[in-house]
Amino acid sequence: MDAIKFVENDLSPVNKFPSFKSGDTVVVHYKIKEGSKERIQQFQGTVLQRKNSGANETFTVRKMSGNIGVERIFPIASPFIDKIDVVKHGRVKRARIYYLRDLTGKSARIKERRRTTEE
């Protein structure tokens, strides 16, 4: 079992991204290949959760596209993630904010967390 953890944590490349948690609004710059071309697509939304740790860590981002909610799960160690920008730090009391799926309109807003020092 220790050999598996060694390979997962030490040999897998983990990119350095800014610290964020559930409730934060982030922009994920994701590389997309279309034939021989490659472009970067931005996915902006609210982080619903962060799961696992190390090379297996993933985070779920939810955005509203029209009136339809779209969720996407990103592995943190993915080579396709170019960068992550934190737009707003949200103030939530839970690590997994699935209740946001059922809310619409003004009730779906998340208050902003005030930061005294910049990270």
Stockholm file with secondary structure:
# STOCKHOLM 1.0

chainA/1-119         MDAIKFVENDLSPVNKFPSFKSGDTVVVHYKIKEGSKERIQQFQGTVLQRKNSGANETFTVRKMSGNIGVERIFPIASPFIDKIDVVKHGRVKRARIYYLRDLTGKSARIKERRRTTEE
#=GR chainA/1-119 SS CHHHHHIIIIISCCCCCCCCCTTCEEEEEEEEEETTEEEEEEEEEEEEEEESCGGGCEEEEEEEETTEEEEEEEETTCTTEEEEEEEECBCCSCSCCGGGGGCCGGGGCCCBCCCSSCC
#=GC SS_cons         CHHHHHIIIIISCCCCCCCCCTTCEEEEEEEEEETTEEEEEEEEEEEEEEESCGGGCEEEEEEEETTEEEEEEEETTCTTEEEEEEEECBCCSCSCCGGGGGCCGGGGCCCBCCCSSCC
//
